[in-house]
């Protein structure tokens, strides 16, 4: 078994700045999606979480490297070094470049700002000395300049590479004597052309490539990740600094060359870079519907006391989002543009960040007014939602319900759909943790789904990549407290995982052979179609359950992401040679009817022998031998899960892997199963 490294982790902990992190996320997502998931990672996660196996690139943005040291010196840096030396990749911008050099010399002689000392990572075996140019002030543009760089083309063989370009600079150093370290795997990628304020030694390197064991690092003094066209905070021409407007104009003129250089750096690291930048998707209108229009109206009535009127229009406001309600009975498909009411003046400030004519910007999705169309007469027509056929979905839902033994199917009968959303789980999760009185008005089985998800996330520090072709949905479950003795809420994640696998295998005749399996506790894996032996499995789906106790019930949101028809970032169901390609509408209907049936049985009988047998039938771990990190590295054989709380059962092995008779139980929230290494790691 092997794993594909698909996460790009951007450090966002102590020492980083919000703006630097945002620019890293935006630029990397533009160039690397959907092949990779670009997400933030905290210092605590670097020290404690098992992030290395799935990490394709670790990025340290601009900020202050002393903050990085305070958090990560010792165990954190040990793990980073080990990750890179074993084949991982590292990129450090500005402070991230200082941090990854053997020695940092910053503003030597300046009593207020001097920082001098050795650094633990030492990917660049020399000194990073700064500031390269005078005038730097923390949290200011006082020392900013558009500094010209000369590219070393022989070191960047791939991509369209400029000879010269101007790059955003604010406090970075120079990599001293960089050419002298050539025999130690160092290559100069770019050099300053302007006169420097510090001694650069031989050369004037502003960006270097460093071979580190089986891995590599690229360190830069400037910010090739900064996108000048939409940086209202850091690159605002109205900032009252002498000459700043001219700096912005110079950076704009060379923006294409900046992108080309940045792409060439990522290609040098061996990453899969998009030939064309992926545009930032605009959020679409949300559609609320049911097969019976009266059900939609009943739901709207339940929310009635939360609806406010502004300039004659209906809105629901919460701490994070504003929803603009529109009813389908009040507008015509033949004149959609004319029928859409304007946004009230009180909300224009929030909307402008999303809807002005420049699409190339960092978007704060929380500030965007979400338009919610209530289909109070019939489900949406295909012209309204061209990427999701509601009539096909509801027809399949009805067909599968007719085959079910569940006398009261509810899952999926109320559907919230958006072509492009932030996150199906986040939409419902905000109701869960911010406004629980809203969630209490939604019925069990209420489901949100989308075609493209721009801010999805998984368990812990993981994020599931959700491009078009993924099946993404979140379902509400109101689990009565009275059932928790025989049917603990912790098993919802197991039910959701079983529903996915069962839904795939009972999609239609012949689909029972589709090679999908479960990894404890709730990941969906598939046989890698690239491996003809069928012994290699790759992740194609994940599940996230968030629960909150309210009065006499648990309010839960079960979020699922599944690669159905998209090939990236791992593989998909349609690549597994099914009898015919999966259709997202039919697949969602099948999974939800399976989920409804499973939950109905679970509510009556708990996680009984039927569920245990079904779970073991699909999982990957029968008799697997693992190493238990939290138990001092002892070896154990997986025996199953407990029927009371779903804990993993393992039997200790002694000499020559003989059973000792001692059994251990492990929680999913306290342990991480690194299946690819046969290692169960403790989460601290």
Secondary structure, DSSP 8 states (H G I E B T S, - for coil): ------EEEEE-STTB-HHHHHHHHHHHHHHHTTTSEEEEE-HHHHHHS--GGGEEEEEE-SB-HHHHHHHHTTHHHHHHHHHHHTT-EEEEETHHHHHTEEEEEESTT-TTT-EEEE-S--SEEEEEEE-SSS---TTSSTT-EEEEEEE-GGG--SS---SEEEEEESS--EETTGGGGGGGTEEEEEEE-S--SS---SS-EEEEEEEETTEEEEEESS-TT--GGG-TTTT-TTS-STTHHHHHHHHHHTHHHHHHHHHHHHHHTT----SS---------EEEEESSHHHHHHHHHHTGGG-EEETTEEEEE-SS-EEEEEEGGG--GGGHHHHS----GGGHHHHHHHHSS---S---GGGSEEEEEE-SSS---TTTSTTS-HHHHHHHHHHHHHH-S-SS--TTSEEEEEEEES-HHHHHHHHHHT-HHHHTTS-TT-EEEEEEESS---STT------TTEEEEEEEEEEEGGGTTTS-GGGHHHHHHHHHHHHHHTSSTTGGGS-EEEETTTEEEEE-TT-TTS--EEEEEEEEEEEEEETTEEEEEEEEEEESS---SS--GGGG--SS---HHHHHHHHHHHHHHHHHHHHHH-S-HHHHHHHHHHBS-TT-EEEEGGGTSEEEEEEEE-TTT--EEEEEE-GGG-EEEEEEEE-TTTEEEEGGGTEEEE--
